[in-house]
């Protein structure tokens, strides 16, 4: 678990080694560019892998590519400038992965294994709710996913992040259905805290 916690940091020296000892920079960076465009497309449409381990490995590959590109372009003649840019880059890099790096080691598994807390299927439509803890802020993010027609790929319909300190709230989930899609209510006791769904109007409660 400790190794998993600091895994994003491994990308920094690995990217450095790629930039210094692996040739074919121009075609490599063209490939990087196409991959990053694909990532932007997937992120825009909230598409990800069903297998969270594959999703996370893909993220770490992207991080390694960015580190490789940074070390290659950080070739200023003055050492003080190179060091300054390296410090700034590492700071922003660590800030991006801050939730992963500064959480307790026991939470590292959630980046490699889905934590499905509820699921529902209707005809060919399959949905699931995934929960992820942000330990430093003591909040929990609950995400609603729908499996797509492409095997191994799912679409995130929406997400809800609890208020600070409520990451252990024992939510129950009430599913609702309409011809246009589904809705799920996040219920704490008898209170509906939030709703996630494809169409939040004209629903009937499932029995």
Secondary structure, 3 states (H helix, E strand, C coil): CHHHHCHHHHHHHHHHHHHHHCCCHHHHHHHHHHHHHHHHHHHHCCEEECCHHHHHHHHHHHHHHHHHHHHHHCCCCCHHHHHHHHHHHHHHHHHHCHHHHHCCHHHHHHHCCCCEEEEEEECCEEEEEEEEEECCCCEEEEEEEEECCCCCEEEEEEEEECCCCCCCCCCEEEEEEECCEEEEEEEECCEEEEEEECCCCCCEECC
